[in-house]
């Protein structure tokens, strides 16, 4: 395959994660905000604390997973070497999956995806709250940005540490097509974790951890700063 031919090929496989990012991030923060209001009212708390931040983040993660699962399934099946040759692109994955496995197959791996996002968001938002409490109060816009980068990066790193095993088994579950009368080897999250540890050792649950944490650690800081800046911009526009 020539270099010119390889570029469309690469972007074909990148389409699913690219299309997923906007609704995923929007759902994450919108759900976190709404769950925060709900839990503050439910527990009679005037403002957030770390326990509520963890609970709110976990609930936002569960909500976010419903948006993410179909995109993740398409991405996993296109990226996996064993199955990539079966499909020509995103639409082909969706079409063949529904035709061969049924509409609900687009939500294969929902349980493991929920655990992945529950753990990441709980770690992310819980750490953001605690780290911001420990950092000196920002007196300038630059200081607010730095605090956001630091707290978000630490939150992204902790979230990645606690959720990587679920990310590993989620990929295996979603890449296991359902066959009538057969129970997939990787069927549900915690059982899949046990299978991986038994057959490959505990370290196998952290395959790909380094590139993931290098992306999601700093990415968590950038994400928080961008979200905060965008929300500040819209608030200022609303007041005009």
JOHU-V796254 format. One record per residue. D_FIRST is the distance of its C-alpha to the first C-alpha in Angstrom with 2 decimals. Layout:
BEGIN
D_FIRST
D_FIRST
END
This chain:
BEGIN
0.00
3.81
6.70
8.24
6.09
6.21
9.91
11.14
9.60
11.57
14.53
14.77
15.65
17.81
19.89
22.30
23.46
23.72
25.86
27.87
29.00
31.56
33.54
33.28
34.81
37.32
38.47
38.78
41.23
43.00
43.67
44.76
47.22
48.64
48.98
50.68
53.28
53.79
54.38
56.60
58.75
58.71
59.79
62.04
60.22
60.69
57.52
54.50
54.77
52.24
52.94
52.47
49.28
47.81
49.00
47.78
44.33
44.08
45.13
42.64
39.88
40.99
41.00
37.57
36.02
36.78
34.55
31.71
31.38
29.48
26.87
26.59
26.24
23.31
21.62
22.33
21.10
17.74
17.34
18.73
16.47
18.99
19.09
15.90
14.63
17.93
17.36
15.45
17.12
20.52
22.64
21.32
22.30
25.70
26.30
25.56
27.38
30.44
30.46
30.20
32.05
34.15
34.35
35.69
32.58
31.02
33.52
32.67
33.20
35.67
38.18
35.90
34.42
38.01
38.88
35.87
36.93
40.63
40.33
38.07
40.19
43.44
42.46
41.08
44.01
46.59
45.55
45.39
48.99
50.28
48.60
49.80
53.29
53.18
51.85
54.39
54.82
52.84
55.11
52.53
49.29
47.48
49.12
48.04
44.41
44.66
46.36
43.69
40.88
42.76
43.83
40.51
38.56
41.01
40.87
37.07
37.21
39.96
38.33
35.13
37.26
39.11
36.35
33.40
34.61
34.67
31.15
29.97
31.90
31.06
27.35
28.32
30.77
28.45
25.78
28.53
28.86
32.51
33.76
37.28
39.79
37.65
37.90
34.60
34.53
33.94
36.32
37.97
37.58
40.38
40.14
36.42
37.35
39.92
37.52
34.92
37.76
39.29
36.21
34.26
36.86
37.59
34.88
32.19
33.45
32.32
28.73
26.74
30.06
29.58
26.59
28.26
31.63
30.27
28.81
31.68
34.53
34.29
32.67
35.88
37.91
35.88
35.93
39.72
40.36
38.27
39.96
43.38
42.89
41.76
44.71
47.11
45.90
46.54
49.91
50.93
49.93
51.98
55.01
54.94
END
